[in-house]
């Protein structure tokens, strides 16, 4: 994963729970992007992590940054989870783990992704990446990502 830092972010197009396809390249030259890979909707740690990122949306927006959550669940599952937990950031469905594989965070034997965060600058370059040691850990919070964005 660290080999991706300084490289162009692998582009993708995934469906969002908001009813639209999200193309990573559409943010180039306009916004920084934070990709938040997480294992599963409705799981205990993820149900803390994504609401926390969503609750920091104004802070990210003030820094010209969009947050995108990505995992293998369907847009229907994302929609229900977002409604239950008040999540407003786009949740993208990577059901075949193709994007997780491109970013080196797929756990194919478990059919989920690692818990990982990527910071992509406006030029489409991966500037930073963080992966938790285990899927049950959540130590890299929005405040940590915001500090990394300030350093860009």
C-alpha positions as a Markdown table, in Angstrom:
| # | Residue | x | y | z |
|---|---|---|---|---|
| 1 | Unk | 0.0 | 0.0 | 0.0 |
| 2 | Unk | 2.8 | 2.4 | 0.8 |
| 3 | Unk | 4.0 | 1.9 | -2.8 |
| 4 | Unk | 0.9 | 3.8 | -3.9 |
| 5 | Unk | 1.9 | 7.0 | -2.1 |
| 6 | Unk | 3.1 | 9.5 | -4.7 |
| 7 | Unk | 1.4 | 7.6 | -7.5 |
| 8 | Unk | -1.8 | 8.4 | -9.4 |
| 9 | Unk | -4.8 | 7.1 | -7.6 |
| 10 | Unk | -6.4 | 4.2 | -9.4 |
| 11 | Unk | -9.5 | 5.6 | -11.0 |
| 12 | Unk | -12.9 | 4.0 | -10.6 |
| 13 | Unk | -16.6 | 4.4 | -11.0 |
| 14 | Unk | -18.9 | 2.9 | -8.3 |
| 15 | Unk | -22.6 | 3.3 | -7.5 |
| 16 | Unk | -23.5 | 5.4 | -4.5 |
| 17 | Unk | -26.3 | 4.9 | -2.0 |
| 18 | Unk | -27.4 | 8.4 | -3.1 |
| 19 | Unk | -28.5 | 7.0 | -6.4 |
| 20 | Unk | -25.6 | 8.1 | -8.6 |
| 21 | Unk | -22.4 | 6.7 | -10.0 |
| 22 | Unk | -19.3 | 8.3 | -8.5 |
| 23 | Unk | -16.2 | 8.7 | -10.7 |
| 24 | Unk | -13.0 | 9.4 | -8.8 |
| 25 | Unk | -11.6 | 11.3 | -11.8 |
| 26 | Unk | -14.5 | 13.8 | -11.6 |
| 27 | Unk | -12.9 | 15.3 | -8.5 |
| 28 | Unk | -9.5 | 15.9 | -10.2 |
| 29 | Unk | -8.4 | 19.6 | -10.2 |
| 30 | Unk | -11.4 | 20.4 | -8.0 |
| 31 | Unk | -11.3 | 18.6 | -4.6 |
| 32 | Unk | -9.1 | 16.5 | -2.5 |
| 33 | Unk | -10.6 | 13.1 | -1.8 |
| 34 | Unk | -10.5 | 10.9 | 1.3 |
| 35 | Unk | -11.3 | 7.3 | 0.5 |
| 36 | Unk | -12.5 | 5.4 | 3.6 |
| 37 | Unk | -12.4 | 1.6 | 3.1 |
| 38 | Unk | -14.3 | -0.2 | 5.8 |
| 39 | Unk | -15.3 | -3.9 | 6.2 |
| 40 | Unk | -19.1 | -4.0 | 6.6 |
| 41 | Unk | -22.2 | -1.8 | 7.1 |
| 42 | Unk | -24.0 | -2.3 | 10.5 |
| 43 | Unk | -20.8 | -3.7 | 12.2 |
| 44 | Unk | -19.9 | -2.2 | 15.5 |
| 45 | Unk | -16.6 | -0.4 | 14.6 |
| 46 | Unk | -17.8 | 0.8 | 11.2 |
| 47 | Unk | -21.0 | 2.1 | 12.8 |
| 48 | Unk | -18.7 | 4.5 | 14.8 |
| 49 | Unk | -16.2 | 5.3 | 12.1 |
| 50 | Unk | -18.5 | 6.4 | 9.2 |
| 51 | Unk | -20.8 | 8.5 | 11.3 |
| 52 | Unk | -17.8 | 10.2 | 12.7 |
| 53 | Unk | -16.4 | 11.0 | 9.2 |
| 54 | Unk | -19.9 | 12.1 | 8.1 |
| 55 | Unk | -20.2 | 14.4 | 11.2 |
| 56 | Unk | -17.0 | 16.1 | 10.1 |
| 57 | Unk | -18.2 | 16.8 | 6.6 |
| 58 | Unk | -18.2 | 20.6 | 7.2 |
| 59 | Unk | -14.6 | 20.5 | 8.3 |
| 60 | Unk | -13.6 | 18.5 | 5.2 |
| 61 | Unk | -15.7 | 20.7 | 2.9 |
| 62 | Unk | -14.0 | 23.8 | 4.3 |
| 63 | Unk | -10.7 | 22.2 | 3.2 |
| 64 | Unk | -12.0 | 21.5 | -0.4 |
| 65 | Unk | -12.2 | 17.8 | 0.4 |
| 66 | Unk | -14.8 | 15.1 | -0.2 |
| 67 | Unk | -15.1 | 11.9 | 1.9 |
| 68 | Unk | -16.2 | 8.7 | 0.1 |
| 69 | Unk | -16.9 | 5.5 | 2.1 |
| 70 | Unk | -16.3 | 2.2 | 0.2 |
| 71 | Unk | -17.1 | -1.4 | 1.0 |
| 72 | Unk | -18.6 | -4.5 | -0.5 |
| 73 | Unk | -22.1 | -4.1 | 0.6 |
| 74 | Unk | -24.9 | -3.2 | -1.9 |
| 75 | Unk | -26.3 | 0.3 | -2.4 |
| 76 | Unk | -29.5 | -1.0 | -0.8 |
| 77 | Unk | -27.7 | -2.0 | 2.4 |
| 78 | Unk | -25.7 | 1.3 | 2.3 |
| 79 | Unk | -29.0 | 3.2 | 2.0 |
| 80 | Unk | -30.6 | 1.5 | 5.1 |
| 81 | Unk | -27.4 | 1.9 | 7.1 |
| 82 | Unk | -27.0 | 5.5 | 6.2 |
| 83 | Unk | -30.6 | 6.2 | 7.2 |
| 84 | Unk | -30.2 | 4.4 | 10.5 |
| 85 | Unk | -27.0 | 6.1 | 11.4 |
| 86 | Unk | -27.4 | 9.6 | 9.8 |
| 87 | Unk | -24.5 | 9.1 | 7.4 |
| 88 | Unk | -24.5 | 11.7 | 4.7 |
| 89 | Unk | -21.2 | 11.0 | 2.9 |
| 90 | Unk | -21.5 | 8.9 | -0.2 |
| 91 | Unk | -21.2 | 5.2 | 0.5 |
| 92 | Unk | -20.0 | 3.3 | -2.6 |
| 93 | Unk | -20.7 | -0.3 | -3.4 |
| 94 | Unk | -17.6 | -2.3 | -4.4 |
| 95 | Unk | -19.3 | -5.7 | -4.4 |
| 96 | Unk | -16.6 | -7.5 | -6.3 |
| 97 | Unk | -13.8 | -5.8 | -4.3 |
| 98 | Unk | -12.3 | -4.5 | -7.5 |
| 99 | Unk | -11.5 | -1.1 | -6.1 |
| 100 | Unk | -10.2 | -2.6 | -2.8 |
| 101 | Unk | -7.9 | -4.8 | -4.9 |
| 102 | Unk | -6.6 | -1.8 | -6.9 |
| 103 | Unk | -5.7 | -0.1 | -3.6 |
| 104 | Unk | -4.2 | -3.2 | -2.1 |
| 105 | Unk | -6.7 | -3.5 | 0.8 |
| 106 | Unk | -8.9 | -6.5 | -0.2 |
| 107 | Unk | -9.2 | -9.4 | 2.2 |
| 108 | Unk | -10.4 | -11.8 | -0.5 |
| 109 | Unk | -10.5 | -14.8 | 1.8 |
| 110 | Unk | -13.0 | -12.9 | 4.0 |
| 111 | Unk | -14.8 | -11.1 | 1.1 |
| 112 | Unk | -14.2 | -7.7 | 2.8 |
| 113 | Unk | -11.7 | -4.9 | 2.7 |
| 114 | Unk | -9.3 | -3.8 | 5.4 |
| 115 | Unk | -10.1 | -0.7 | 7.3 |
| 116 | Unk | -8.0 | 1.8 | 5.4 |
| 117 | Unk | -7.9 | 5.6 | 4.6 |
| 118 | Unk | -6.3 | 7.2 | 1.5 |
| 119 | Unk | -5.8 | 10.9 | 1.0 |
| 120 | Unk | -5.8 | 11.9 | -2.7 |
| 121 | Unk | -4.9 | 15.5 | -3.6 |
| 122 | Unk | -6.6 | 17.6 | -6.3 |
| 123 | Unk | -4.1 | 16.4 | -8.9 |
| 124 | Unk | -5.2 | 12.8 | -8.3 |
| 125 | Unk | -2.1 | 11.7 | -6.5 |
| 126 | Unk | -2.2 | 9.6 | -3.4 |
| 127 | Unk | -0.5 | 11.7 | -0.8 |
| 128 | Unk | -1.0 | 9.5 | 2.3 |
| 129 | Unk | -2.5 | 6.2 | 3.3 |
| 130 | Unk | -3.2 | 4.5 | 6.6 |
| 131 | Unk | -4.3 | 0.9 | 7.2 |
| 132 | Unk | -5.4 | -0.4 | 10.6 |
| 133 | Unk | -3.6 | -3.5 | 11.8 |
| 134 | Unk | -6.8 | -5.4 | 12.2 |
| 135 | Unk | -10.4 | -4.8 | 10.9 |
| 136 | Unk | -11.6 | -4.4 | 14.5 |
| 137 | Unk | -9.3 | -1.4 | 15.2 |
| 138 | Unk | -10.2 | 2.2 | 14.6 |
| 139 | Unk | -7.4 | 4.5 | 15.5 |
| 140 | Unk | -7.1 | 6.9 | 12.5 |
| 141 | Unk | -9.9 | 9.4 | 13.0 |
| 142 | Unk | -11.2 | 12.4 | 11.0 |
| 143 | Unk | -9.1 | 14.8 | 13.0 |
| 144 | Unk | -6.0 | 12.9 | 12.0 |
| 145 | Unk | -7.0 | 13.1 | 8.3 |
| 146 | Unk | -7.7 | 16.8 | 8.6 |
| 147 | Unk | -4.2 | 17.3 | 9.9 |
| 148 | Unk | -2.8 | 15.5 | 6.9 |
| 149 | Unk | -4.9 | 17.7 | 4.6 |
| 150 | Unk | -3.6 | 20.8 | 6.2 |
| 151 | Unk | 0.0 | 19.6 | 5.5 |
| 152 | Unk | -0.7 | 19.3 | 1.7 |
